Structure formats: structure tokens, C-alpha cells
Amino acid sequence: AARQFAQDCVDGKARPEDLTEAMFGGYLYTAGIPDPELIIRPSGEIRTSNFLPWQSAYSEYYFTDVLWPDFDEAELDRAIAAYQARDRRFGGVKK
């Protein structure tokens, strides 16, 4: 996205001073697709591995020790239940 925006500036299609958050989002491969609300990370790894860093800013993460081949409907139900129990504040603080 950054490279394409830079190229558009070189080509005269964009100006650096006009860059906004929304404009940058339009350069991403996921432009036009809603950001994920829940991201499930199997295998016991508690890290995001730079997966969708821009799009996941307000996503909720569910980390599980279950390996991907063993991830079944029951584990998905647990992930959804954990998500439903969360107090989503979208970057805000609890009042």
C-alpha cells in the first residue's frame, strides 16, 4: 500500500500532504472488505505475526492451544462465546 501510494505521488496521481487514514486504507489489498471483528490464533502461539496489522486494530483475538488440524466446531463455539463475553471499547477506556 505504501509503495503504491508513493508511486502514485511520483506519477502525479496523489500528493503526500493529502494522505488520510481512509485514503491509505483504500490502497490495501483488503480495501472494501470489512475489518475482522474476531481473529482466532490456534497452536498456543500468543502473537499476531503481523497478520492484518492495519485492519485488526480493533479486532478481538482468541488464542487457543488447539492445533489447526484439531480445531473443531466445539472450539469455534468456545471462541465465539469468549468474543461475546468481551466488553468491546474500540480503543476507548472503560468508564
Gaussian input, Z-matrix of N, CA and C with variables (Angstrom, degrees):
# hf/3-21g

backbone

0 1
 N
 C     1     B1
 C     2     B2     1     A1
 N     3     B3     2     A2     1     D1
 C     4     B4     3     A3     2     D2
 C     5     B5     4     A4     3     D3
 N     6     B6     5     A5     4     D4
 C     7     B7     6     A6     5     D5
 C     8     B8     7     A7     6     D6
 N     9     B9     8     A8     7     D7
 C    10    B10     9     A9     8     D8
 C    11    B11    10    A10     9     D9
 N    12    B12    11    A11    10    D10
 C    13    B13    12    A12    11    D11
 C    14    B14    13    A13    12    D12
 N    15    B15    14    A14    13    D13
 C    16    B16    15    A15    14    D14
 C    17    B17    16    A16    15    D15
 N    18    B18    17    A17    16    D16
 C    19    B19    18    A18    17    D17
 C    20    B20    19    A19    18    D18
 N    21    B21    20    A20    19    D19
 C    22    B22    21    A21    20    D20
 C    23    B23    22    A22    21    D21
 N    24    B24    23    A23    22    D22
 C    25    B25    24    A24    23    D23
 C    26    B26    25    A25    24    D24
 N    27    B27    26    A26    25    D25
 C    28    B28    27    A27    26    D26
 C    29    B29    28    A28    27    D27
 N    30    B30    29    A29    28    D28
 C    31    B31    30    A30    29    D29
 C    32    B32    31    A31    30    D30
 N    33    B33    32    A32    31    D31
 C    34    B34    33    A33    32    D32
 C    35    B35    34    A34    33    D33
 N    36    B36    35    A35    34    D34
 C    37    B37    36    A36    35    D35
 C    38    B38    37    A37    36    D36
 N    39    B39    38    A38    37    D37
 C    40    B40    39    A39    38    D38
 C    41    B41    40    A40    39    D39
 N    42    B42    41    A41    40    D40
 C    43    B43    42    A42    41    D41
 C    44    B44    43    A43    42    D42
 N    45    B45    44    A44    43    D43
 C    46    B46    45    A45    44    D44
 C    47    B47    46    A46    45    D45
 N    48    B48    47    A47    46    D46
 C    49    B49    48    A48    47    D47
 C    50    B50    49    A49    48    D48
 N    51    B51    50    A50    49    D49
 C    52    B52    51    A51    50    D50
 C    53    B53    52    A52    51    D51
 N    54    B54    53    A53    52    D52
 C    55    B55    54    A54    53    D53
 C    56    B56    55    A55    54    D54
 N    57    B57    56    A56    55    D55
 C    58    B58    57    A57    56    D56
 C    59    B59    58    A58    57    D57
 N    60    B60    59    A59    58    D58
 C    61    B61    60    A60    59    D59
 C    62    B62    61    A61    60    D60
 N    63    B63    62    A62    61    D61
 C    64    B64    63    A63    62    D62
 C    65    B65    64    A64    63    D63
 N    66    B66    65    A65    64    D64
 C    67    B67    66    A66    65    D65
 C    68    B68    67    A67    66    D66
 N    69    B69    68    A68    67    D67
 C    70    B70    69    A69    68    D68
 C    71    B71    70    A70    69    D69
 N    72    B72    71    A71    70    D70
 C    73    B73    72    A72    71    D71
 C    74    B74    73    A73    72    D72
 N    75    B75    74    A74    73    D73
 C    76    B76    75    A75    74    D74
 C    77    B77    76    A76    75    D75
 N    78    B78    77    A77    76    D76
 C    79    B79    78    A78    77    D77
 C    80    B80    79    A79    78    D78
 N    81    B81    80    A80    79    D79
 C    82    B82    81    A81    80    D80
 C    83    B83    82    A82    81    D81
 N    84    B84    83    A83    82    D82
 C    85    B85    84    A84    83    D83
 C    86    B86    85    A85    84    D84
 N    87    B87    86    A86    85    D85
 C    88    B88    87    A87    86    D86
 C    89    B89    88    A88    87    D87
 N    90    B90    89    A89    88    D88
 C    91    B91    90    A90    89    D89
 C    92    B92    91    A91    90    D90
 N    93    B93    92    A92    91    D91
 C    94    B94    93    A93    92    D92
 C    95    B95    94    A94    93    D93
 N    96    B96    95    A95    94    D94
 C    97    B97    96    A96    95    D95
 C    98    B98    97    A97    96    D96
 N    99    B99    98    A98    97    D97
 C   100   B100    99    A99    98    D98
 C   101   B101   100   A100    99    D99
 N   102   B102   101   A101   100   D100
 C   103   B103   102   A102   101   D101
 C   104   B104   103   A103   102   D102
 N   105   B105   104   A104   103   D103
 C   106   B106   105   A105   104   D104
 C   107   B107   106   A106   105   D105
 N   108   B108   107   A107   106   D106
 C   109   B109   108   A108   107   D107
 C   110   B110   109   A109   108   D108
 N   111   B111   110   A110   109   D109
 C   112   B112   111   A111   110   D110
 C   113   B113   112   A112   111   D111
 N   114   B114   113   A113   112   D112
 C   115   B115   114   A114   113   D113
 C   116   B116   115   A115   114   D114
 N   117   B117   116   A116   115   D115
 C   118   B118   117   A117   116   D116
 C   119   B119   118   A118   117   D117
 N   120   B120   119   A119   118   D118
 C   121   B121   120   A120   119   D119
 C   122   B122   121   A121   120   D120
 N   123   B123   122   A122   121   D121
 C   124   B124   123   A123   122   D122
 C   125   B125   124   A124   123   D123
 N   126   B126   125   A125   124   D124
 C   127   B127   126   A126   125   D125
 C   128   B128   127   A127   126   D126
 N   129   B129   128   A128   127   D127
 C   130   B130   129   A129   128   D128
 C   131   B131   130   A130   129   D129
 N   132   B132   131   A131   130   D130
 C   133   B133   132   A132   131   D131
 C   134   B134   133   A133   132   D132
 N   135   B135   134   A134   133   D133
 C   136   B136   135   A135   134   D134
 C   137   B137   136   A136   135   D135
 N   138   B138   137   A137   136   D136
 C   139   B139   138   A138   137   D137
 C   140   B140   139   A139   138   D138
 N   141   B141   140   A140   139   D139
 C   142   B142   141   A141   140   D140
 C   143   B143   142   A142   141   D141
 N   144   B144   143   A143   142   D142
 C   145   B145   144   A144   143   D143
 C   146   B146   145   A145   144   D144
 N   147   B147   146   A146   145   D145
 C   148   B148   147   A147   146   D146
 C   149   B149   148   A148   147   D147
 N   150   B150   149   A149   148   D148
 C   151   B151   150   A150   149   D149
 C   152   B152   151   A151   150   D150
 N   153   B153   152   A152   151   D151
 C   154   B154   153   A153   152   D152
 C   155   B155   154   A154   153   D153
 N   156   B156   155   A155   154   D154
 C   157   B157   156   A156   155   D155
 C   158   B158   157   A157   156   D156
 N   159   B159   158   A158   157   D157
 C   160   B160   159   A159   158   D158
 C   161   B161   160   A160   159   D159
 N   162   B162   161   A161   160   D160
 C   163   B163   162   A162   161   D161
 C   164   B164   163   A163   162   D162
 N   165   B165   164   A164   163   D163
 C   166   B166   165   A165   164   D164
 C   167   B167   166   A166   165   D165
 N   168   B168   167   A167   166   D166
 C   169   B169   168   A168   167   D167
 C   170   B170   169   A169   168   D168
 N   171   B171   170   A170   169   D169
 C   172   B172   171   A171   170   D170
 C   173   B173   172   A172   171   D171
 N   174   B174   173   A173   172   D172
 C   175   B175   174   A174   173   D173
 C   176   B176   175   A175   174   D174
 N   177   B177   176   A176   175   D175
 C   178   B178   177   A177   176   D176
 C   179   B179   178   A178   177   D177
 N   180   B180   179   A179   178   D178
 C   181   B181   180   A180   179   D179
 C   182   B182   181   A181   180   D180
 N   183   B183   182   A182   181   D181
 C   184   B184   183   A183   182   D182
 C   185   B185   184   A184   183   D183
 N   186   B186   185   A185   184   D184
 C   187   B187   186   A186   185   D185
 C   188   B188   187   A187   186   D186
 N   189   B189   188   A188   187   D187
 C   190   B190   189   A189   188   D188
 C   191   B191   190   A190   189   D189
 N   192   B192   191   A191   190   D190
 C   193   B193   192   A192   191   D191
 C   194   B194   193   A193   192   D192
 N   195   B195   194   A194   193   D193
 C   196   B196   195   A195   194   D194
 C   197   B197   196   A196   195   D195
 N   198   B198   197   A197   196   D196
 C   199   B199   198   A198   197   D197
 C   200   B200   199   A199   198   D198
 N   201   B201   200   A200   199   D199
 C   202   B202   201   A201   200   D200
 C   203   B203   202   A202   201   D201
 N   204   B204   203   A203   202   D202
 C   205   B205   204   A204   203   D203
 C   206   B206   205   A205   204   D204
 N   207   B207   206   A206   205   D205
 C   208   B208   207   A207   206   D206
 C   209   B209   208   A208   207   D207
 N   210   B210   209   A209   208   D208
 C   211   B211   210   A210   209   D209
 C   212   B212   211   A211   210   D210
 N   213   B213   212   A212   211   D211
 C   214   B214   213   A213   212   D212
 C   215   B215   214   A214   213   D213
 N   216   B216   215   A215   214   D214
 C   217   B217   216   A216   215   D215
 C   218   B218   217   A217   216   D216
 N   219   B219   218   A218   217   D217
 C   220   B220   219   A219   218   D218
 C   221   B221   220   A220   219   D219
 N   222   B222   221   A221   220   D220
 C   223   B223   222   A222   221   D221
 C   224   B224   223   A223   222   D222
 N   225   B225   224   A224   223   D223
 C   226   B226   225   A225   224   D224
 C   227   B227   226   A226   225   D225
 N   228   B228   227   A227   226   D226
 C   229   B229   228   A228   227   D227
 C   230   B230   229   A229   228   D228
 N   231   B231   230   A230   229   D229
 C   232   B232   231   A231   230   D230
 C   233   B233   232   A232   231   D231
 N   234   B234   233   A233   232   D232
 C   235   B235   234   A234   233   D233
 C   236   B236   235   A235   234   D234
 N   237   B237   236   A236   235   D235
 C   238   B238   237   A237   236   D236
 C   239   B239   238   A238   237   D237
 N   240   B240   239   A239   238   D238
 C   241   B241   240   A240   239   D239
 C   242   B242   241   A241   240   D240
 N   243   B243   242   A242   241   D241
 C   244   B244   243   A243   242   D242
 C   245   B245   244   A244   243   D243
 N   246   B246   245   A245   244   D244
 C   247   B247   246   A246   245   D245
 C   248   B248   247   A247   246   D246
 N   249   B249   248   A248   247   D247
 C   250   B250   249   A249   248   D248
 C   251   B251   250   A250   249   D249
 N   252   B252   251   A251   250   D250
 C   253   B253   252   A252   251   D251
 C   254   B254   253   A253   252   D252
 N   255   B255   254   A254   253   D253
 C   256   B256   255   A255   254   D254
 C   257   B257   256   A256   255   D255
 N   258   B258   257   A257   256   D256
 C   259   B259   258   A258   257   D257
 C   260   B260   259   A259   258   D258
 N   261   B261   260   A260   259   D259
 C   262   B262   261   A261   260   D260
 C   263   B263   262   A262   261   D261
 N   264   B264   263   A263   262   D262
 C   265   B265   264   A264   263   D263
 C   266   B266   265   A265   264   D264
 N   267   B267   266   A266   265   D265
 C   268   B268   267   A267   266   D266
 C   269   B269   268   A268   267   D267
 N   270   B270   269   A269   268   D268
 C   271   B271   270   A270   269   D269
 C   272   B272   271   A271   270   D270
 N   273   B273   272   A272   271   D271
 C   274   B274   273   A273   272   D272
 C   275   B275   274   A274   273   D273
 N   276   B276   275   A275   274   D274
 C   277   B277   276   A276   275   D275
 C   278   B278   277   A277   276   D276
 N   279   B279   278   A278   277   D277
 C   280   B280   279   A279   278   D278
 C   281   B281   280   A280   279   D279
 N   282   B282   281   A281   280   D280
 C   283   B283   282   A282   281   D281
 C   284   B284   283   A283   282   D282

   B1=1.4433
   B2=1.5335
   B3=1.3206
   B4=1.4655
   B5=1.5246
   B6=1.3167
   B7=1.4709
   B8=1.5233
   B9=1.3221
   B10=1.4634
   B11=1.5243
   B12=1.3380
   B13=1.4581
   B14=1.5279
   B15=1.3356
   B16=1.4683
   B17=1.5236
   B18=1.3251
   B19=1.4662
   B20=1.5270
   B21=1.3305
   B22=1.4646
   B23=1.5236
   B24=1.3365
   B25=1.4680
   B26=1.5270
   B27=1.3153
   B28=1.4708
   B29=1.5211
   B30=1.3315
   B31=1.4661
   B32=1.5281
   B33=1.3452
   B34=1.4565
   B35=1.5187
   B36=1.3217
   B37=1.4705
   B38=1.5281
   B39=1.3230
   B40=1.4663
   B41=1.5216
   B42=1.3450
   B43=1.4644
   B44=1.5265
   B45=1.3251
   B46=1.4675
   B47=1.5260
   B48=1.3062
   B49=1.4710
   B50=1.5209
   B51=1.3061
   B52=1.4658
   B53=1.5271
   B54=1.3233
   B55=1.4624
   B56=1.5238
   B57=1.3075
   B58=1.4634
   B59=1.5270
   B60=1.3104
   B61=1.4581
   B62=1.5279
   B63=1.3131
   B64=1.4699
   B65=1.5252
   B66=1.3238
   B67=1.4636
   B68=1.5262
   B69=1.3266
   B70=1.4589
   B71=1.5250
   B72=1.3262
   B73=1.4597
   B74=1.5113
   B75=1.3170
   B76=1.4549
   B77=1.5200
   B78=1.3121
   B79=1.4615
   B80=1.5345
   B81=1.3054
   B82=1.4625
   B83=1.5194
   B84=1.3250
   B85=1.4661
   B86=1.5239
   B87=1.3166
   B88=1.4628
   B89=1.5266
   B90=1.3079
   B91=1.4731
   B92=1.5275
   B93=1.3205
   B94=1.4576
   B95=1.5148
   B96=1.3256
   B97=1.4637
   B98=1.5297
   B99=1.3309
   B100=1.4728
   B101=1.5307
   B102=1.3208
   B103=1.4592
   B104=1.5267
   B105=1.3263
   B106=1.4687
   B107=1.5229
   B108=1.3205
   B109=1.4598
   B110=1.5192
   B111=1.3363
   B112=1.4595
   B113=1.5250
   B114=1.3281
   B115=1.4592
   B116=1.5231
   B117=1.3185
   B118=1.4589
   B119=1.5220
   B120=1.3304
   B121=1.4704
   B122=1.5322
   B123=1.3332
   B124=1.4641
   B125=1.5269
   B126=1.3036
   B127=1.4675
   B128=1.5211
   B129=1.3129
   B130=1.4550
   B131=1.5137
   B132=1.3058
   B133=1.4679
   B134=1.5252
   B135=1.3191
   B136=1.4633
   B137=1.5190
   B138=1.3064
   B139=1.4704
   B140=1.5214
   B141=1.3059
   B142=1.4647
   B143=1.5190
   B144=1.3110
   B145=1.4697
   B146=1.5298
   B147=1.3215
   B148=1.4694
   B149=1.5210
   B150=1.3185
   B151=1.4574
   B152=1.5239
   B153=1.3042
   B154=1.4677
   B155=1.5338
   B156=1.3315
   B157=1.4669
   B158=1.5250
   B159=1.2968
   B160=1.4631
   B161=1.5283
   B162=1.3164
   B163=1.4541
   B164=1.5312
   B165=1.3164
   B166=1.4622
   B167=1.5266
   B168=1.3038
   B169=1.4671
   B170=1.5259
   B171=1.3144
   B172=1.4622
   B173=1.5201
   B174=1.3171
   B175=1.4625
   B176=1.5229
   B177=1.3091
   B178=1.4555
   B179=1.5244
   B180=1.3199
   B181=1.4605
   B182=1.5201
   B183=1.3194
   B184=1.4575
   B185=1.5194
   B186=1.3329
   B187=1.4568
   B188=1.5244
   B189=1.3170
   B190=1.4582
   B191=1.5256
   B192=1.3274
   B193=1.4651
   B194=1.5241
   B195=1.3182
   B196=1.4615
   B197=1.5294
   B198=1.3137
   B199=1.4623
   B200=1.5214
   B201=1.3230
   B202=1.4646
   B203=1.5303
   B204=1.3318
   B205=1.4718
   B206=1.5316
   B207=1.3443
   B208=1.4689
   B209=1.5248
   B210=1.3082
   B211=1.4662
   B212=1.5285
   B213=1.3261
   B214=1.4633
   B215=1.5248
   B216=1.3139
   B217=1.4618
   B218=1.5272
   B219=1.3221
   B220=1.4651
   B221=1.5281
   B222=1.3272
   B223=1.4701
   B224=1.5246
   B225=1.3150
   B226=1.4657
   B227=1.5219
   B228=1.3279
   B229=1.4669
   B230=1.5260
   B231=1.3422
   B232=1.4709
   B233=1.5310
   B234=1.3141
   B235=1.4673
   B236=1.5256
   B237=1.3150
   B238=1.4667
   B239=1.5209
   B240=1.3303
   B241=1.4682
   B242=1.5280
   B243=1.3289
   B244=1.4681
   B245=1.5259
   B246=1.3126
   B247=1.4686
   B248=1.5276
   B249=1.3310
   B250=1.4653
   B251=1.5240
   B252=1.3236
   B253=1.4618
   B254=1.5299
   B255=1.2953
   B256=1.4690
   B257=1.5254
   B258=1.3271
   B259=1.4651
   B260=1.5244
   B261=1.3212
   B262=1.4717
   B263=1.5255
   B264=1.3305
   B265=1.4692
   B266=1.5213
   B267=1.3163
   B268=1.4649
   B269=1.5273
   B270=1.3273
   B271=1.4557
   B272=1.5152
   B273=1.3149
   B274=1.4580
   B275=1.5225
   B276=1.3134
   B277=1.4608
   B278=1.5163
   B279=1.3198
   B280=1.4592
   B281=1.5212
   B282=1.3026
   B283=1.4742
   B284=1.4976
   A1=110.75
   A2=116.11
   A3=119.88
   A4=110.96
   A5=115.89
   A6=119.09
   A7=111.15
   A8=116.70
   A9=119.55
   A10=110.60
   A11=116.77
   A12=119.31
   A13=110.08
   A14=116.58
   A15=120.12
   A16=110.67
   A17=116.86
   A18=120.21
   A19=110.36
   A20=117.06
   A21=119.76
   A22=111.23
   A23=117.36
   A24=120.26
   A25=110.28
   A26=116.61
   A27=120.92
   A28=110.26
   A29=116.32
   A30=121.57
   A31=113.19
   A32=117.27
   A33=120.75
   A34=114.07
   A35=117.90
   A36=121.59
   A37=112.33
   A38=117.07
   A39=121.97
   A40=108.75
   A41=114.61
   A42=120.48
   A43=108.18
   A44=117.30
   A45=119.85
   A46=113.29
   A47=117.45
   A48=120.21
   A49=112.92
   A50=117.72
   A51=121.07
   A52=113.07
   A53=117.43
   A54=120.66
   A55=111.02
   A56=115.76
   A57=122.80
   A58=108.42
   A59=115.29
   A60=120.49
   A61=110.58
   A62=116.30
   A63=120.78
   A64=111.16
   A65=116.28
   A66=119.64
   A67=109.99
   A68=117.20
   A69=120.30
   A70=110.50
   A71=116.46
   A72=120.49
   A73=112.38
   A74=116.46
   A75=121.06
   A76=113.54
   A77=116.92
   A78=121.06
   A79=112.43
   A80=117.52
   A81=120.61
   A82=111.10
   A83=116.48
   A84=120.96
   A85=111.49
   A86=116.68
   A87=121.28
   A88=112.61
   A89=117.92
   A90=121.07
   A91=109.19
   A92=115.61
   A93=120.74
   A94=114.15
   A95=117.29
   A96=121.73
   A97=107.43
   A98=118.80
   A99=119.76
   A100=111.91
   A101=116.17
   A102=121.06
   A103=109.30
   A104=117.57
   A105=119.46
   A106=111.36
   A107=115.81
   A108=120.44
   A109=110.80
   A110=116.36
   A111=121.92
   A112=109.03
   A113=115.64
   A114=121.47
   A115=107.10
   A116=115.53
   A117=121.42
   A118=108.76
   A119=115.72
   A120=120.93
   A121=108.35
   A122=117.02
   A123=119.60
   A124=112.03
   A125=116.67
   A126=126.97
   A127=114.94
   A128=118.82
   A129=120.47
   A130=115.28
   A131=117.74
   A132=120.97
   A133=108.96
   A134=116.28
   A135=120.08
   A136=108.11
   A137=114.27
   A138=122.27
   A139=107.83
   A140=116.11
   A141=120.20
   A142=113.25
   A143=117.77
   A144=122.70
   A145=112.65
   A146=116.35
   A147=121.90
   A148=113.08
   A149=116.59
   A150=121.80
   A151=109.15
   A152=117.22
   A153=124.03
   A154=112.20
   A155=118.77
   A156=119.49
   A157=114.16
   A158=118.07
   A159=121.20
   A160=110.67
   A161=116.31
   A162=122.39
   A163=113.04
   A164=118.09
   A165=120.28
   A166=113.47
   A167=117.92
   A168=121.03
   A169=112.38
   A170=118.48
   A171=121.85
   A172=112.33
   A173=116.61
   A174=120.70
   A175=109.72
   A176=115.29
   A177=121.64
   A178=106.89
   A179=116.44
   A180=121.68
   A181=110.07
   A182=115.02
   A183=121.97
   A184=106.41
   A185=116.03
   A186=121.61
   A187=108.49
   A188=116.50
   A189=121.25
   A190=110.25
   A191=115.53
   A192=120.69
   A193=112.30
   A194=117.12
   A195=121.39
   A196=109.29
   A197=116.14
   A198=120.38
   A199=109.92
   A200=117.01
   A201=121.07
   A202=113.53
   A203=120.03
   A204=118.44
   A205=113.08
   A206=116.66
   A207=121.03
   A208=112.58
   A209=117.24
   A210=121.43
   A211=107.94
   A212=115.65
   A213=119.74
   A214=111.03
   A215=115.35
   A216=120.99
   A217=111.69
   A218=117.20
   A219=120.52
   A220=110.81
   A221=117.11
   A222=120.02
   A223=110.55
   A224=117.08
   A225=120.27
   A226=110.17
   A227=117.01
   A228=120.65
   A229=110.83
   A230=117.64
   A231=120.82
   A232=110.79
   A233=116.63
   A234=120.45
   A235=110.76
   A236=116.18
   A237=120.43
   A238=110.51
   A239=117.73
   A240=120.82
   A241=110.68
   A242=117.27
   A243=120.75
   A244=110.49
   A245=116.54
   A246=121.55
   A247=110.59
   A248=116.33
   A249=120.33
   A250=112.18
   A251=117.41
   A252=121.54
   A253=112.88
   A254=117.44
   A255=120.54
   A256=112.09
   A257=113.68
   A258=121.58
   A259=106.81
   A260=115.77
   A261=120.01
   A262=109.85
   A263=115.99
   A264=121.11
   A265=112.37
   A266=117.72
   A267=122.60
   A268=112.41
   A269=115.85
   A270=121.03
   A271=114.13
   A272=117.28
   A273=120.75
   A274=110.73
   A275=115.82
   A276=120.63
   A277=109.62
   A278=115.80
   A279=120.75
   A280=109.32
   A281=115.98
   A282=120.46
   A283=110.88
   D1=-45.76
   D2=-178.91
   D3=-64.77
   D4=-41.35
   D5=179.12
   D6=-64.44
   D7=-41.57
   D8=-179.43
   D9=-66.24
   D10=-39.70
   D11=177.29
   D12=-63.54
   D13=-43.71
   D14=178.23
   D15=-60.36
   D16=-41.69
   D17=178.90
   D18=-64.60
   D19=-40.38
   D20=177.51
   D21=-62.95
   D22=-33.63
   D23=176.21
   D24=-67.33
   D25=-43.65
   D26=178.21
   D27=-61.43
   D28=-39.64
   D29=-178.49
   D30=-79.90
   D31=-1.91
   D32=179.18
   D33=79.89
   D34=11.93
   D35=179.63
   D36=-87.63
   D37=-15.82
   D38=-179.25
   D39=-148.98
   D40=162.26
   D41=177.51
   D42=-125.98
   D43=136.05
   D44=-178.12
   D45=-54.33
   D46=-38.62
   D47=-177.39
   D48=-69.85
   D49=-12.91
   D50=179.36
   D51=-93.88
   D52=-2.62
   D53=-176.55
   D54=-66.18
   D55=127.36
   D56=175.63
   D57=-122.30
   D58=168.93
   D59=177.03
   D60=-59.02
   D61=-45.40
   D62=-179.69
   D63=-63.69
   D64=-40.80
   D65=-179.99
   D66=-64.12
   D67=-43.86
   D68=179.53
   D69=-61.87
   D70=-41.62
   D71=177.74
   D72=-58.14
   D73=-30.95
   D74=178.67
   D75=-69.56
   D76=-17.30
   D77=178.64
   D78=-87.85
   D79=-12.00
   D80=-178.25
   D81=-74.82
   D82=154.08
   D83=177.43
   D84=-61.39
   D85=-24.28
   D86=-177.46
   D87=-94.07
   D88=12.77
   D89=-179.88
   D90=-54.47
   D91=133.23
   D92=178.39
   D93=87.85
   D94=-7.06
   D95=178.17
   D96=-103.80
   D97=132.51
   D98=-179.88
   D99=-59.04
   D100=147.02
   D101=176.69
   D102=-67.50
   D103=147.51
   D104=-179.19
   D105=-69.91
   D106=141.09
   D107=175.97
   D108=-88.90
   D109=-32.63
   D110=-178.29
   D111=-133.21
   D112=130.18
   D113=175.18
   D114=-119.94
   D115=124.35
   D116=-178.11
   D117=-102.35
   D118=126.89
   D119=179.60
   D120=-115.74
   D121=105.01
   D122=178.19
   D123=-82.21
   D124=174.83
   D125=170.23
   D126=84.22
   D127=9.17
   D128=176.99
   D129=79.83
   D130=-0.71
   D131=177.40
   D132=-79.05
   D133=124.13
   D134=-179.95
   D135=-106.46
   D136=71.79
   D137=177.59
   D138=-157.29
   D139=159.33
   D140=-176.86
   D141=-95.80
   D142=-14.83
   D143=179.32
   D144=53.83
   D145=33.82
   D146=-179.77
   D147=55.77
   D148=32.09
   D149=179.35
   D150=-81.01
   D151=116.95
   D152=179.50
   D153=47.68
   D154=56.14
   D155=-175.28
   D156=-59.72
   D157=-37.35
   D158=-178.88
   D159=-74.93
   D160=-44.00
   D161=-173.48
   D162=-77.80
   D163=-19.73
   D164=-174.69
   D165=-99.80
   D166=14.83
   D167=-176.85
   D168=-54.71
   D169=-37.40
   D170=-179.14
   D171=-115.03
   D172=17.18
   D173=177.23
   D174=-76.61
   D175=154.45
   D176=172.38
   D177=-98.36
   D178=140.78
   D179=179.75
   D180=-107.28
   D181=142.03
   D182=173.24
   D183=-123.86
   D184=115.11
   D185=179.26
   D186=-103.12
   D187=132.60
   D188=-179.40
   D189=-136.07
   D190=148.02
   D191=176.80
   D192=-77.27
   D193=-12.48
   D194=-179.12
   D195=-65.14
   D196=132.40
   D197=177.42
   D198=-76.51
   D199=152.66
   D200=-175.76
   D201=-53.49
   D202=-45.11
   D203=-179.19
   D204=-62.34
   D205=-23.16
   D206=-178.74
   D207=-98.82
   D208=0.05
   D209=-179.02
   D210=-70.38
   D211=115.57
   D212=-174.31
   D213=-122.25
   D214=-174.22
   D215=-177.30
   D216=-61.56
   D217=-37.09
   D218=179.35
   D219=-63.94
   D220=-40.74
   D221=178.57
   D222=-68.85
   D223=-37.22
   D224=175.71
   D225=-62.44
   D226=-41.65
   D227=177.00
   D228=-60.21
   D229=-40.79
   D230=177.76
   D231=-64.01
   D232=-40.56
   D233=179.20
   D234=-63.35
   D235=-43.51
   D236=-179.88
   D237=-67.22
   D238=-40.90
   D239=178.14
   D240=-62.76
   D241=-41.67
   D242=177.94
   D243=-63.32
   D244=-40.62
   D245=178.22
   D246=-63.15
   D247=-44.80
   D248=-178.15
   D249=-64.59
   D250=-26.17
   D251=-177.80
   D252=-83.51
   D253=-6.41
   D254=-176.25
   D255=-83.50
   D256=150.47
   D257=175.59
   D258=-98.03
   D259=95.95
   D260=-176.56
   D261=-79.30
   D262=126.82
   D263=-178.28
   D264=-118.89
   D265=-2.50
   D266=176.00
   D267=49.73
   D268=47.22
   D269=176.84
   D270=92.97
   D271=-10.46
   D272=179.03
   D273=-82.33
   D274=174.05
   D275=177.89
   D276=-106.79
   D277=155.27
   D278=-179.71
   D279=-70.54
   D280=134.51
   D281=-178.59
   D282=-104.25

